Amino acid sequence: MLLMIKPLIVNITILLSLTFNANLFFPFRERIILTLRQQVVYGLVSAFAAALCMFYPIETLGETNFDFRMIVILIVTLYVGWIAGGICTAIVVIMRLLIGGSFAWIGVLVSLVAFAVALLFRPVYMKAQHKWMYAIVIAVLYSFFYFTIIVQTVSFLSVDFYLVYFAMFLLTYMMVYFLIERLIMYNHQFDEMVYVDKLTMVSEMAASFAHEIRNPITTVRGFIQLLQTSTKDEQLQQFAPLILEELDRANKIITDYLQLAKPNDFRVRPIDLHHVLRDCVQLIQPLGAFANVAVEWDRHGECRVLGDEQYLKQSLLNIMKNAIEAIEGSGVVKISTEAHSQRNVVKVIIEDNGKGMTEEELKKIGLPYYTTKSKGTGLGSMISNRLIREMGGTIHYTSQLGKGTRVEITLPLVK
């Protein structure tokens, strides 16, 4: 019994340590679109982990090769996709054939079944609210197939083996699952902390100089208007409107800074989300029509959320406007809601089929002074993010270059 447990403990150590260390070099993120290069890297790293497990099998069972390589195939296919899972599975299959033995093809079969099961469940798993339930279902279903194949092909295994191996198999699978989910949560919290720190820095800077700049701008604007009406200089009369327009733009930027520092009269109270979305859609549709972009709203139930109605409208309108401006030519912006009563939150989803963003651009959205527009300061997205967080919500961007962007805004439901 001890000779059977020792290599499995080595396998567990390999999987947990490599999972943790992989997160240091390639931080795990929730629902990000990976590039082909990243998927290949994940596939190779996972294949390395599976290969290490294959070097430490249970050695007291003849020509069989029992280890936990199938857990690696299940996990990488579920979280990364078919490319990474396929690379890992292919390398595992080749290694198992090289190891050889009379049960080599059985080892190949159980590896392929692991890949197939994970690939089948991945679309549902990635969208699930309670992933742990699907994780258990996947583990139990695969264990059933695995057990059935072994019983039919390997006749000399004892009951003790089945009890020990499959118990440790299920335990290890769930340990790796919970470790990955915990690391995803910690990475998200770290990103939020860094972002809030940058927001605080900009807010303090804005509060310190915005008022001092606004006063002389107001004075200059007044004198330009006075000179425009009293002077006979043709050049001044020609360029005065442009000067006033640029002064107004500078004044708006200062106002945005002040609002970023401290929103005025911010009051969190129960509001009707359906009413807010209806107003936003009605206000933004003329802009969409002008840009040849259809704005579609999927009215799915009604709910009340905690927030400030004025600032929530401002945030949503800014995100919808960005979605419209991201579309070159004709396109569509889709707006929908998803209520998650068990988590006591509701999601507002705004999707467009515009030009999309690269991974590097996506990381910078909401940061000070960053914008993908030819004209802009980047403060609009930053203020929207700040206001949504002030209401106890979160905002999450996903995008794919050439295919569009999806923004998920999570707000607390009224109990």
C-alpha positions as semicolon CSV with decimal commas, in nm:
position;residue;x (nm);y (nm);z (nm)
1;M;0,000;0,000;0,000
2;L;0,280;0,245;0,091
3;L;0,465;0,167;-0,234
4;M;0,147;0,259;-0,418
5;I;0,085;0,586;-0,230
6;K;0,440;0,727;-0,243
7;P;0,456;0,792;-0,623
8;L;0,108;0,941;-0,614
9;I;0,218;1,186;-0,346
10;V;0,511;1,280;-0,570
11;N;0,261;1,339;-0,853
12;I;0,051;1,562;-0,627
13;T;0,358;1,764;-0,529
14;I;0,457;1,807;-0,893
15;L;0,113;1,928;-0,999
16;L;0,060;2,173;-0,713
17;S;0,410;2,320;-0,726
18;L;0,410;2,362;-1,105
19;T;0,062;2,516;-1,098
20;F;0,173;2,772;-0,841
21;N;0,500;2,849;-1,022
22;A;0,329;2,875;-1,361
23;N;0,112;3,150;-1,214
24;L;0,425;3,349;-1,129
25;F;0,534;3,359;-1,494
26;F;0,192;3,348;-1,664
27;P;-0,062;3,496;-1,417
28;F;-0,397;3,321;-1,445
29;R;-0,685;3,546;-1,553
30;E;-1,055;3,484;-1,585
31;R;-1,207;3,476;-1,934
32;I;-0,926;3,640;-2,125
33;I;-0,872;3,560;-2,492
34;L;-0,528;3,402;-2,527
35;T;-0,313;3,442;-2,835
36;L;-0,196;3,137;-3,029
37;R;0,153;3,179;-2,887
38;Q;0,022;3,185;-2,530
39;Q;-0,186;2,872;-2,590
40;V;0,116;2,691;-2,731
41;V;0,324;2,794;-2,427
42;Y;0,054;2,669;-2,189
43;G;0,036;2,345;-2,386
44;L;0,411;2,288;-2,360
45;V;0,425;2,376;-1,990
46;S;0,136;2,143;-1,913
47;A;0,299;1,868;-2,121
48;F;0,613;1,912;-1,911
49;A;0,405;1,869;-1,592
50;A;0,237;1,558;-1,735
51;A;0,576;1,416;-1,840
52;L;0,711;1,460;-1,485
53;C;0,410;1,270;-1,353
54;M;0,480;0,989;-1,601
55;F;0,835;0,959;-1,466
56;Y;0,692;0,867;-1,125
57;P;0,420;0,604;-1,182
58;I;0,312;0,326;-0,949
59;E;0,589;0,073;-1,019
60;T;0,443;-0,235;-0,852
61;L;0,173;-0,305;-1,112
62;G;0,367;-0,474;-1,391
63;E;0,372;-0,301;-1,729
64;T;0,096;-0,056;-1,638
65;N;0,175;0,313;-1,594
66;F;-0,064;0,468;-1,341
67;D;-0,004;0,834;-1,259
68;F;-0,194;1,166;-1,265
69;R;-0,110;1,289;-1,616
70;M;-0,481;1,280;-1,705
71;I;-0,547;1,556;-1,449
72;V;-0,311;1,783;-1,641
73;I;-0,496;1,712;-1,966
74;L;-0,834;1,780;-1,805
75;I;-0,726;2,107;-1,643
76;V;-0,535;2,262;-1,933
77;T;-0,813;2,176;-2,183
78;L;-1,082;2,320;-1,956
79;Y;-0,904;2,646;-1,877
80;V;-0,694;2,717;-2,188
81;G;-0,867;2,541;-2,477
82;W;-0,831;2,273;-2,740
83;I;-0,498;2,394;-2,879
84;A;-0,312;2,375;-2,546
85;G;-0,500;2,059;-2,449
86;G;-0,426;1,901;-2,786
87;I;-0,054;1,977;-2,759
88;C;-0,040;1,833;-2,408
89;T;-0,239;1,523;-2,509
90;A;-0,026;1,462;-2,819
91;I;0,300;1,478;-2,622
92;V;0,157;1,252;-2,350
93;V;0,042;0,997;-2,610
94;I;0,385;0,994;-2,777
95;M;0,561;0,951;-2,443
96;R;0,328;0,668;-2,341
97;L;0,399;0,485;-2,667
98;L;0,773;0,533;-2,616
99;I;0,747;0,389;-2,263
100;G;0,578;0,090;-2,426
101;G;0,449;-0,224;-2,260
102;S;0,147;-0,442;-2,325
103;F;-0,089;-0,174;-2,187
104;A;0,052;0,120;-2,383
105;W;-0,257;0,161;-2,600
106;I;-0,478;0,153;-2,292
107;G;-0,274;0,445;-2,157
108;V;-0,323;0,627;-2,486
109;L;-0,698;0,564;-2,475
110;V;-0,750;0,702;-2,123
111;S;-0,550;1,013;-2,217
112;L;-0,763;1,073;-2,526
113;V;-1,082;1,023;-2,323
114;A;-0,962;1,287;-2,074
115;F;-0,909;1,533;-2,360
116;A;-1,251;1,454;-2,512
117;V;-1,440;1,492;-2,182
118;A;-1,274;1,827;-2,102
119;L;-1,333;1,954;-2,456
120;L;-1,699;1,855;-2,439
121;F;-1,765;2,035;-2,110
122;R;-1,546;2,342;-2,167
123;P;-1,810;2,576;-2,323
124;V;-2,050;2,518;-2,034
125;Y;-1,775;2,514;-1,770
126;M;-1,631;2,854;-1,866
127;K;-1,973;3,022;-1,845
128;A;-2,087;2,851;-1,525
129;Q;-2,162;3,052;-1,212
130;H;-2,069;2,761;-0,986
131;K;-1,768;2,604;-1,150
132;W;-1,702;2,372;-0,857
133;M;-2,021;2,180;-0,935
134;Y;-1,917;2,125;-1,296
135;A;-1,564;2,041;-1,183
136;I;-1,703;1,759;-0,968
137;V;-1,928;1,635;-1,250
138;I;-1,637;1,629;-1,495
139;A;-1,411;1,447;-1,247
140;V;-1,674;1,187;-1,160
141;L;-1,774;1,130;-1,524
142;Y;-1,415;1,087;-1,638
143;S;-1,338;0,859;-1,341
144;F;-1,632;0,642;-1,445
145;F;-1,499;0,608;-1,801
146;Y;-1,146;0,553;-1,670
147;F;-1,263;0,288;-1,424
148;T;-1,468;0,109;-1,692
149;I;-1,174;0,093;-1,934
150;I;-0,936;-0,039;-1,668
151;V;-1,178;-0,303;-1,540
152;Q;-1,230;-0,434;-1,894
153;T;-0,861;-0,443;-1,987
154;V;-0,650;-0,489;-1,672
155;S;-0,764;-0,791;-1,473
156;F;-0,505;-0,822;-1,196
157;L;-0,576;-0,501;-1,002
158;S;-0,701;-0,529;-0,645
159;V;-0,991;-0,351;-0,475
160;D;-0,739;-0,162;-0,257
161;F;-0,581;-0,016;-0,571
162;Y;-0,913;0,115;-0,703
163;L;-1,005;0,270;-0,368
164;V;-0,666;0,438;-0,311
165;Y;-0,593;0,546;-0,668
166;F;-0,933;0,693;-0,756
167;A;-0,975;0,859;-0,417
168;M;-0,639;1,031;-0,456
169;F;-0,715;1,106;-0,822
170;L;-1,037;1,291;-0,736
171;L;-0,877;1,465;-0,439
172;T;-0,581;1,587;-0,646
173;Y;-0,805;1,707;-0,929
174;M;-1,014;1,916;-0,688
175;M;-0,702;2,050;-0,514
176;V;-0,562;2,172;-0,847
177;Y;-0,902;2,320;-0,938
178;F;-0,933;2,514;-0,611
179;L;-0,571;2,630;-0,634
180;I;-0,626;2,770;-0,985
181;E;-0,952;2,942;-0,888
182;R;-0,788;3,091;-0,580
183;L;-0,493;3,218;-0,784
184;I;-0,733;3,375;-1,038
185;M;-0,911;3,553;-0,754
186;Y;-0,583;3,677;-0,598
187;N;-0,459;3,802;-0,937
188;H;-0,785;3,991;-0,987
189;Q;-0,761;4,146;-0,640
190;F;-0,401;4,247;-0,707
191;D;-0,498;4,411;-1,037
192;E;-0,779;4,597;-0,861
193;M;-0,542;4,715;-0,588
194;V;-0,289;4,848;-0,843
195;Y;-0,565;5,020;-1,039
196;V;-0,718;5,182;-0,730
197;D;-0,373;5,303;-0,627
198;K;-0,330;5,473;-0,965
199;L;-0,678;5,624;-0,936
200;T;-0,592;5,766;-0,594
201;M;-0,271;5,917;-0,728
202;V;-0,452;6,091;-1,015
203;S;-0,734;6,203;-0,786
204;E;-0,497;6,371;-0,543
205;M;-0,311;6,537;-0,830
206;A;-0,636;6,655;-0,986
207;A;-0,764;6,809;-0,664
208;S;-0,438;6,999;-0,612
209;F;-0,417;7,190;-0,939
210;A;-0,755;7,181;-1,120
211;H;-0,904;7,479;-0,935
212;E;-0,591;7,689;-0,986
213;I;-0,595;7,631;-1,362
214;R;-0,969;7,687;-1,411
215;N;-0,964;8,045;-1,276
216;P;-0,718;8,193;-1,531
217;I;-0,890;8,001;-1,814
218;T;-1,220;8,164;-1,721
219;T;-1,054;8,506;-1,723
220;V;-0,889;8,448;-2,061
221;R;-1,220;8,326;-2,208
222;G;-1,397;8,640;-2,091
223;F;-1,138;8,871;-2,248
224;I;-1,144;8,679;-2,578
225;Q;-1,524;8,720;-2,595
226;L;-1,489;9,091;-2,516
227;L;-1,221;9,144;-2,782
228;Q;-1,422;8,945;-3,036
229;T;-1,715;9,185;-3,009
230;S;-1,518;9,511;-2,996
231;T;-1,219;9,459;-3,227
232;K;-1,201;9,518;-3,600
233;D;-0,908;9,284;-3,644
234;E;-1,025;9,027;-3,901
235;Q;-0,777;8,760;-3,794
236;L;-0,890;8,783;-3,431
237;Q;-1,254;8,760;-3,536
238;Q;-1,165;8,460;-3,754
239;F;-0,974;8,266;-3,491
240;A;-1,163;8,370;-3,177
241;P;-1,422;8,087;-3,208
242;L;-1,139;7,835;-3,236
243;I;-0,967;7,981;-2,929
244;L;-1,293;7,968;-2,732
245;E;-1,355;7,609;-2,843
246;E;-1,010;7,499;-2,723
247;L;-1,056;7,686;-2,394
248;D;-1,389;7,506;-2,344
249;R;-1,219;7,175;-2,417
250;A;-0,950;7,253;-2,161
251;N;-1,220;7,349;-1,911
252;K;-1,401;7,020;-1,973
253;I;-1,080;6,824;-1,908
254;I;-1,039;7,011;-1,578
255;T;-1,402;6,934;-1,488
256;D;-1,336;6,567;-1,560
257;Y;-1,033;6,579;-1,331
258;L;-1,239;6,734;-1,052
259;Q;-1,512;6,475;-1,097
260;L;-1,250;6,200;-1,089
261;A;-1,114;6,338;-0,764
262;K;-1,452;6,359;-0,594
263;P;-1,792;6,303;-0,759
264;N;-2,043;6,567;-0,648
265;D;-2,351;6,466;-0,448
266;F;-2,281;6,095;-0,479
267;R;-2,574;5,908;-0,325
268;V;-2,609;5,531;-0,332
269;R;-2,974;5,425;-0,314
270;P;-3,205;5,166;-0,476
271;I;-3,268;5,246;-0,843
272;D;-3,456;5,075;-1,125
273;L;-3,190;4,936;-1,361
274;H;-3,446;4,878;-1,637
275;H;-3,543;5,248;-1,626
276;V;-3,178;5,359;-1,635
277;L;-3,096;5,135;-1,933
278;R;-3,407;5,249;-2,121
279;D;-3,305;5,614;-2,082
280;C;-2,946;5,539;-2,188
281;V;-3,053;5,346;-2,497
282;Q;-3,293;5,622;-2,602
283;L;-3,022;5,885;-2,557
284;I;-2,751;5,691;-2,742
285;Q;-2,960;5,563;-3,035
286;P;-2,942;5,892;-3,234
287;L;-2,560;5,881;-3,212
288;G;-2,570;5,519;-3,326
289;A;-2,799;5,601;-3,618
290;F;-2,567;5,884;-3,725
291;A;-2,270;5,642;-3,720
292;N;-2,470;5,366;-3,898
293;V;-2,457;5,149;-3,584
294;A;-2,762;4,963;-3,452
295;V;-2,812;4,969;-3,075
296;E;-2,995;4,654;-2,961
297;W;-3,126;4,615;-2,608
298;D;-3,235;4,273;-2,483
299;R;-3,496;4,355;-2,218
300;H;-3,459;4,061;-1,984
301;G;-3,662;4,113;-1,667
302;E;-3,648;4,401;-1,423
303;C;-3,434;4,446;-1,114
304;R;-3,332;4,711;-0,865
305;V;-2,970;4,784;-0,789
306;L;-2,779;5,000;-0,545
307;G;-2,619;5,304;-0,705
308;D;-2,642;5,669;-0,800
309;E;-2,880;5,704;-1,096
310;Q;-2,713;6,010;-1,247
311;Y;-2,360;5,871;-1,231
312;L;-2,469;5,523;-1,340
313;K;-2,625;5,679;-1,652
314;Q;-2,307;5,876;-1,713
315;S;-2,093;5,561;-1,688
316;L;-2,318;5,351;-1,910
317;L;-2,352;5,624;-2,172
318;N;-1,975;5,666;-2,187
319;I;-1,922;5,290;-2,237
320;M;-2,199;5,274;-2,502
321;K;-2,049;5,576;-2,680
322;N;-1,706;5,411;-2,681
323;A;-1,863;5,094;-2,825
324;I;-2,023;5,291;-3,109
325;E;-1,702;5,482;-3,185
326;A;-1,506;5,154;-3,194
327;I;-1,708;5,039;-3,497
328;E;-1,576;5,139;-3,836
329;G;-1,857;5,150;-4,091
330;S;-2,178;4,970;-3,999
331;G;-2,215;4,746;-3,697
332;V;-2,417;4,665;-3,389
333;V;-2,393;4,730;-3,015
334;K;-2,578;4,476;-2,800
335;I;-2,689;4,554;-2,445
336;S;-2,821;4,287;-2,210
337;T;-2,851;4,201;-1,840
338;E;-2,793;3,884;-1,640
339;A;-2,927;3,859;-1,286
340;H;-2,737;3,630;-1,045
341;S;-2,964;3,616;-0,742
342;Q;-2,746;3,365;-0,553
343;R;-2,449;3,604;-0,572
344;N;-2,684;3,899;-0,518
345;V;-2,553;4,084;-0,823
346;V;-2,664;4,174;-1,175
347;K;-2,445;4,204;-1,483
348;V;-2,491;4,468;-1,751
349;I;-2,322;4,346;-2,071
350;I;-2,233;4,583;-2,354
351;E;-2,089;4,418;-2,666
352;D;-1,979;4,559;-2,999
353;N;-1,843;4,409;-3,320
354;G;-1,589;4,684;-3,374
355;K;-1,216;4,683;-3,429
356;G;-1,139;4,530;-3,089
357;M;-0,817;4,567;-2,893
358;T;-0,491;4,386;-2,849
359;E;-0,397;4,232;-2,515
360;E;-0,163;4,523;-2,440
361;E;-0,434;4,781;-2,518
362;L;-0,681;4,589;-2,303
363;K;-0,449;4,602;-2,002
364;K;-0,429;4,982;-2,025
365;I;-0,802;5,055;-2,049
366;G;-0,903;5,280;-1,761
367;L;-0,547;5,389;-1,683
368;P;-0,459;5,760;-1,663
369;Y;-0,417;5,932;-2,002
370;Y;-0,463;5,614;-2,207
371;T;-0,706;5,615;-2,500
372;T;-0,739;5,430;-2,830
373;K;-0,902;5,733;-2,994
374;S;-0,717;5,986;-3,206
375;K;-0,870;6,262;-2,992
376;G;-0,923;6,197;-2,624
377;T;-0,767;6,202;-2,280
378;G;-0,866;5,857;-2,153
379;L;-1,047;6,018;-1,861
380;G;-1,392;5,903;-1,977
381;S;-1,319;5,534;-1,921
382;M;-1,127;5,612;-1,604
383;I;-1,416;5,814;-1,458
384;S;-1,668;5,543;-1,555
385;N;-1,456;5,279;-1,383
386;R;-1,421;5,498;-1,075
387;L;-1,795;5,570;-1,050
388;I;-1,891;5,205;-1,090
389;R;-1,649;5,110;-0,813
390;E;-1,788;5,386;-0,592
391;M;-2,128;5,214;-0,628
392;G;-1,982;4,884;-0,507
393;G;-1,966;4,738;-0,857
394;T;-1,695;4,601;-1,083
395;I;-1,616;4,639;-1,453
396;H;-1,441;4,383;-1,670
397;Y;-1,326;4,415;-2,034
398;T;-1,264;4,135;-2,282
399;S;-1,169;4,200;-2,643
400;Q;-1,035;4,035;-2,955
401;L;-0,866;4,232;-3,230
402;G;-1,087;4,255;-3,536
403;K;-1,388;4,094;-3,365
404;G;-1,505;4,339;-3,099
405;T;-1,515;4,417;-2,729
406;R;-1,733;4,299;-2,440
407;V;-1,777;4,502;-2,122
408;E;-1,931;4,339;-1,814
409;I;-2,050;4,570;-1,536
410;T;-2,147;4,400;-1,211
411;L;-2,374;4,588;-0,969
412;P;-2,515;4,484;-0,629
413;L;-2,881;4,389;-0,626
414;V;-3,119;4,536;-0,370
415;K;-3,196;4,269;-0,112
